């Protein structure tokens, strides 16, 4: 009887949670998730620099990645920006994972390109 309980417990433990799929999903998704977190942080830094750019210039027109780096020298080299007089999009690609934010008015960076 004790052997049967141990065997049943092992079966539930190994297959009840989809053990092999859960582990492989965790292993493959963790680097992508980490890259997304870094990319979103980079985009948020770019968004902060864009706010400073707008405060200094009264418009988003002319904002470039280089001008944002002037506002925030530590801005990640993975950040790129497109801008017009009334809006912008900032994105960062880290290990093939892209995050972006459109502004003004976006709440927070999220996955995906501009």
N, C-alpha and C positions, 0 to 999 in steps of 0.2 A: 504494500500500500504506500509506504514511504517513497519507493522508487517511482510509482505512478504520479504522486504529487510533484516530485522533483521534475519528472519529465513534462508534466502539464505546465508547471511554472516556467520551465525553459522554453517550451513552445510558445506560450503567451509572451514571454519576454522577447524572444527572437522574431516572432512573426506578427504578434498582435499589434505592434506599433509600426510595422513595415520596416523593420530594423535596417536591412541593407539599403533600401531606398532612402530612408531618413538620413543615414550616415552619408551616402553619396550626394544627396541633395545639400546637406550641410557643408560638405567639403567643397562642392563646386559653387555654391551660392555665397559662401563667406567672403572669398576674395572680391567678387562682384559687388557685394553689399558694402564692403570696406571701401572699395574704389568709389562707389556712389556717395558715401558719406564724405569722403575727401573732396570729391568734385563739387558736391553741394556746398561745402564749407568755402571752397575757392570761389564759387559763384557769389556766395554771400559777401565775401570780401570785396569782390568786384562791384557788387551792388552798393556797398558802403562808399567805395571810391567814386561810383557814378553819382551818388548823392552829393558828394563834395564837388564834383565837376559841375553839376547843375547849379549848386550854390554859388560857385565862382563865375559861371558863364551865363546863367539865366536860361539855358537851353541845353538840350542833349546833342544838338547839331555839332558836328566836328569831334565828338568824343571817339577816341580810338583806344586800342589796347595800350599804346604808348602813353597817351595822355592820362589814362587811369593809373598807370604805373608812376607817373609824376605825382599824382594825388596820394598814392599808396605804394611806396617803393618795394614793399615785400610781397606784392601781388604775384601769385603763382604764374609761372610761364605757360601753364595749361589754359589760362583764361583768354578768351577772345570776345570781342564786342562788335555789334553792329548798332548804329544809332542814326536817328533822324531828329528833326527839330522837336517832335512831340513824343518820341518813345525810343526804346532800346531793347536789345536782347543781349544777355551775357551768358556765355557757356564755358564749361570746362570739361575736358576729356581726360580721364585718368584711367590708365590701363584698359582703354577701349570702352569705358563706361562714361556716358555723357549726362551732365546735369545742366539745367539752364533756368533762367528767370527772365520774364518780359516785364518791362516797366514803362511808365511808373505804375504803381499800384498792385503789383503781384505780392502775394502774402509771403511766399517762401520759395526758394529754389526747389526744383523737382527733377525727376528723371526725364531724359529726352533732349533733343537738340533744338536750337532756335528755329 
